[in-house]
Amino acid sequence: MNYKIEKTLKKSKMVFIVVAVLWVILSIVLVSPITVSIVEATTNRYF
């Protein structure tokens, strides 16, 4: 039974890597504008 799990993990290893890379890229792209706007607002005292 354990060999089936190992075989599945070996097959889907590339998918996990691609999903992890996309997750990091999207988190950087989506979080950066929010943090920049908060920093700009606090330095200008509008926040």
C-alpha atoms as a printed R data frame, in Angstrom:
   type eleno elety resid chain resno      x      y       z
1  ATOM     1    CA   MET     A     1  0.000  0.000   0.000
2  ATOM     2    CA   ASN     A     2  2.877  2.362   0.769
3  ATOM     3    CA   TYR     A     3  4.328  1.960  -2.721
4  ATOM     4    CA   LYS     A     4  1.215  3.565  -4.220
5  ATOM     5    CA   ILE     A     5  1.708  6.703  -2.130
6  ATOM     6    CA   GLU     A     6  5.401  6.886  -3.057
7  ATOM     7    CA   LYS     A     7  4.598  6.440  -6.738
8  ATOM     8    CA   THR     A     8  1.956  9.183  -6.621
9  ATOM     9    CA   LEU     A     9  4.326 11.598  -4.860
10 ATOM    10    CA   LYS     A    10  7.030 10.950  -7.437
11 ATOM    11    CA   LYS     A    11  4.604 11.614 -10.284
12 ATOM    12    CA   SER     A    12  3.214 14.818  -8.820
13 ATOM    13    CA   LYS     A    13  6.510 16.243  -7.557
14 ATOM    14    CA   MET     A    14  6.749 18.691 -10.463
15 ATOM    15    CA   VAL     A    15  3.187 19.895  -9.888
16 ATOM    16    CA   PHE     A    16  3.985 20.644  -6.228
17 ATOM    17    CA   ILE     A    17  7.066 22.621  -7.230
18 ATOM    18    CA   VAL     A    18  5.152 24.658  -9.821
19 ATOM    19    CA   VAL     A    19  2.353 25.410  -7.358
20 ATOM    20    CA   ALA     A    20  4.859 26.502  -4.703
21 ATOM    21    CA   VAL     A    21  6.657 28.840  -7.108
22 ATOM    22    CA   LEU     A    22  3.380 30.354  -8.319
23 ATOM    23    CA   TRP     A    23  2.237 30.802  -4.704
24 ATOM    24    CA   VAL     A    24  5.390 32.751  -3.838
25 ATOM    25    CA   ILE     A    25  5.202 34.919  -6.953
26 ATOM    26    CA   LEU     A    26  1.519 35.729  -6.469
27 ATOM    27    CA   SER     A    27  1.973 36.506  -2.796
28 ATOM    28    CA   ILE     A    28  4.768 38.950  -3.622
29 ATOM    29    CA   VAL     A    29  2.790 40.581  -6.428
30 ATOM    30    CA   LEU     A    30 -0.427 40.901  -4.429
31 ATOM    31    CA   VAL     A    31  1.007 41.882  -1.037
32 ATOM    32    CA   SER     A    32  3.573 44.427  -2.224
33 ATOM    33    CA   PRO     A    33  1.099 47.160  -3.253
34 ATOM    34    CA   ILE     A    34 -0.704 46.885   0.059
35 ATOM    35    CA   THR     A    35  2.473 47.228   2.104
36 ATOM    36    CA   VAL     A    36  3.743 50.080  -0.033
37 ATOM    37    CA   SER     A    37  0.477 51.973   0.361
38 ATOM    38    CA   ILE     A    38  0.508 51.471   4.135
39 ATOM    39    CA   VAL     A    39  4.089 52.700   4.377
40 ATOM    40    CA   GLU     A    40  3.339 55.713   2.185
41 ATOM    41    CA   ALA     A    41  0.236 56.539   4.216
42 ATOM    42    CA   THR     A    42  2.043 56.324   7.528
43 ATOM    43    CA   THR     A    43  4.915 58.500   6.335
44 ATOM    44    CA   ASN     A    44  2.431 61.089   5.035
45 ATOM    45    CA   ARG     A    45  0.296 60.750   8.195
46 ATOM    46    CA   TYR     A    46 -2.885 59.970   6.288
47 ATOM    47    CA   PHE     A    47 -3.337 56.571   7.858
